[in-house]
Amino acid sequence: MATANHNLSNYDKTTIPNAKDFRFGIVVSEWNDEITEGLWQGAFDTLTDCGAVKENIVRWNVPGTFELTYGAARMSKSIYANSGMLDAIIVIGCVIQGETKHFDFVCEGVTQGIKDLNLKGDIPVIFCVLTDNNRQQSIDRSGGKHGNKGTEAAITAIKMADLRKQTK
């Protein structure tokens, strides 16, 4: 298991670019909201801890994880992006394995969709989607015993925003 003996919330602030001049979009799935709200909070707290200004963090909600790709695509073309206001977008979702193949289709669709946005777009889209076998695994990764994947996604967003700035 990738998170065994690894806390997703650990980071060394001295190795992270200051986020005070960056603007972030976050698209959050309402499905499994007890999990996605924890991921959102981890991402938001980390961004602000690393210097991001609250007013420079834009949140949009979508109904489910599958809709994250559309939400991120629209956000990347929104007034926020067109005015040069967004430096990175984080998508937050949670898909828990069930008894049908629905899990596989949703996970594959959103993964490929976010990959496509990264290949075709100018704004990095950070994948913060839990794809766990059960609810407890999701709880453990959204602020539980393994830390918070939202924190990890925020650090990635800061680093990718900095890379985008350095390579413009």
N, C-alpha and C positions, 0 to 999 in steps of 0.2 A: 504494500500500500504506500503510495507516494507521500502521504502525510505522517506515516509512522515515524516517531521520534523527531518530528519537525513541527514547530509552531508557526503557523501562517502569519501571525501577527508580529513576529520579530523582524526588526529592521534597524540598521545603523544609520541614523539621521545624518551623520557626517559624510556618508557616501551618496546621499540623495541631493539632487539639485534643489535649490529653493524654489518653491512653487508660487511665490507671491505674484509673479507676472503672468502666470498661466491661467487659462479659463477651461473649465471642464464641464462636459455634459455627461449626465448619468441617466440611463434608461433602465427603469426598474419594472420587473414583472410583478403583477399583483397576485399571481398564482403562487401558492405556498408562501403567502406574505409573512408569516411568522419567521420564515427563513430569510426571505429577501430583504425584509426590513433590518434584520441583523447585519446582513451583508452591506446594505446601504449605509448603516450607521458606522460600520467599520471603515468603509471607503471615505465617507464624509469626515470622520474624525481624523483619519490619517492625512487626508489632503490638507485640512486646516492645521494639523500639527506640523506639517512640512511647509507652512507658509501661505497656502492658498487662502484667498479672501472669500468669505461665505457668499458674497454677492457674485462671485465669479464661478459659482457652481450651480448649474442649471439641472433640474430634475424633471424628467417626464416619466409618467407611468404608462404601461401597456398591459392588456389583460393577461397575457401568458408569455411563456418563454419563447414560443415560436414567433411571436410578434416583435421580439427584440430586434430582429434584423430590419424590419420595416421602420421601427421607431428610430434606430440608429441611422438608417439611410435618410429619413426625413430630417432628423436633427442635423446631420452633416450638410444638408442643403438649406437649412433654416436661416432665418435672419441672424441667429447667433454665429453661424459658420460663415455666412456671406459677408459679414462685417469684420471678419477676422477675429471673432471673439472666442472661438473654440480651438483649443490646442490638442485635446484628446477627448474621446468618448469612452465611457465604461458601460457595458451592458451587464445587468445583474439579473440572474434567474436561477431557478432550481427545478430540476426534473428528477423525480424519484421513481425507481423501477417499480413497475406494476406487473400484472399478470398477462398483459398483451404486448404486442410489438409497438404500440404507440410511443413508448419510451425511446425506442431505437429511431423512429422516424423524426421525432421532435429533436432529439440530440443531434442526429445527422444534419437535419435541415438548418438548425441554428448555427451549428459549427461551420458548415459550408457557407452559409450566408454571411457570417462575420468574416470569414476568410476572404470571401469575394469583396466585401467592403474595404478590407485592408489592401487588397491588391489593386483595386480600381480607384480608391479615393485618396484624398490628401490628408485627411485627419485619421490618426491611428484609433482603431476601435479595440478596446481591451475586453477580453472574454472573461467574465466572472460568472460563470454558469456552473452550479454544482450539478453533477450527474451521479447521484449516489444510489446505492442498492436499497437503502431504507432511510426513514425519517431521522433516526438517531445519528447516522453518519452526517446528514445535512446539519443537524443541530451542532454536532461536534466541530463543524467547519464554518459556522456562521457566528462564532463567538463562544463556542464551547471548548472542550479540552484540546482541540487542535488549533485553536486561535480563530482567526477570521480571514477567509479568502477575500473579503472586501478590502481588507488592509493590504494584502498582497497585490490586488488589482490596482489600488490607488498608487502604490509605489511604482508599479509598471507604467501606469498612466503618466506619472511625473517624468519618469525616465524617457518614455517615448515622446512626450511633449518637448522635452529638452533635445532629443535627437532630431525631431522635426524642425525645431528652431535652428539648430546647428547646421542642418543640411539644406536650408532654404536658399 
